[in-house]
Amino acid sequence: MPLRARQRCHAALTGLAALALAVGLAGPSAAAPSADTWTEVGSDRADPLTESQGLASVEVPAGSPNRYTGIGTIPLSLSARGWNHVGDPDASYDGHYVEPYQRDDGNTKMFRVQAPDGRWSEYVHTLSPGEALNNSWSAISPDGQWMLAGEWGTMNRLLVFPTPGVNASTSPSANLPQAATVRLDHAVRDVQGCDFLDATTLLCSSDDPAGTLFGITKPLLRIDLSAVPNGTADVTGHVTALRQLPLRSACSGGFETEGIDYDRRTGTLRVIVVSPGFCVLTDSKTYRFTRG
């Protein structure tokens, strides 16, 4: 989430102002392919301080709880150094947990990694030419070696990095380089999170408020990759809008879709949707979906 959206959340949480982004709540439906229909099966309240940015299921160590990010999860030591926004995290199947961070100025973004033994390390990436400062999300490939990340705004690409802390080419003492690009066949807007469904399929949550790209606002997107990302060459991605994400609240106004997680162990997809205005405190939700 960029600075403007983060300021909306701060304002709602402190009671100084209500969120004011206008969104069409009843846009036209998008027909989902019959083989990939995601049905809502439940929801849980999302705490606005600690569960309002992203989420990840962690498989290692066994029995690990789901992880969440929000303004209240940013360590003071990081915010004091300017890393004042955390996005949607992910975890590799071997238990490396990665949080994406951004700041309001400069030319770097950061990925904070917790190893399975609990130790933390930081990997800083210097922006490539034309790269946006936003660091909205991270998604680790099933083989663990490559990580996708995304920028805010209307984009025709996703970024590919070696997975920090997992790929042997990475080091906290060296720049984390962009290795390749996913070239999308259809523009996407304000993607807040992506997660791998399988080696060549991503599910992504879009905060698109306009609905002009797919005919619906706040869509759940599927991106089919032409090949498994390997960091040596660009791949293409075919984009499909599957459905509109739930927009239900006691308050009216602008909802904000946030992070996404797919848990392969249960086949459960989870997406955070933050409610408008004062209801950010009361009925923001993590929605659960299953396939079919």
Secondary structure as GFF3:
##gff-version 3
##sequence-region A 1 292
A	DSSP	alpha_helix	3	14	.	.	.	ID=ss1
A	DSSP	three_ten_helix	34	36	.	.	.	ID=ss2
A	DSSP	beta_strand	38	45	.	.	.	ID=ss3
A	DSSP	beta_strand	54	56	.	.	.	ID=ss4
A	DSSP	beta_strand	67	69	.	.	.	ID=ss5
A	DSSP	three_ten_helix	71	73	.	.	.	ID=ss6
A	DSSP	alpha_helix	76	79	.	.	.	ID=ss7
A	DSSP	beta_strand	85	86	.	.	.	ID=ss8
A	DSSP	beta_strand	90	91	.	.	.	ID=ss9
A	DSSP	beta_strand	97	102	.	.	.	ID=ss10
A	DSSP	beta_strand	108	114	.	.	.	ID=ss11
A	DSSP	beta_strand	120	126	.	.	.	ID=ss12
A	DSSP	beta_strand	138	140	.	.	.	ID=ss13
A	DSSP	beta_strand	146	149	.	.	.	ID=ss14
A	DSSP	beta_strand	154	162	.	.	.	ID=ss15
A	DSSP	beta_strand	180	189	.	.	.	ID=ss16
A	DSSP	beta_strand	191	198	.	.	.	ID=ss17
A	DSSP	beta_strand	201	206	.	.	.	ID=ss18
A	DSSP	beta_strand	219	225	.	.	.	ID=ss19
A	DSSP	beta_strand	235	244	.	.	.	ID=ss20
A	DSSP	beta_strand	256	263	.	.	.	ID=ss21
A	DSSP	beta_strand	268	274	.	.	.	ID=ss22
A	DSSP	three_ten_helix	277	280	.	.	.	ID=ss23
A	DSSP	beta_strand	285	291	.	.	.	ID=ss24
###
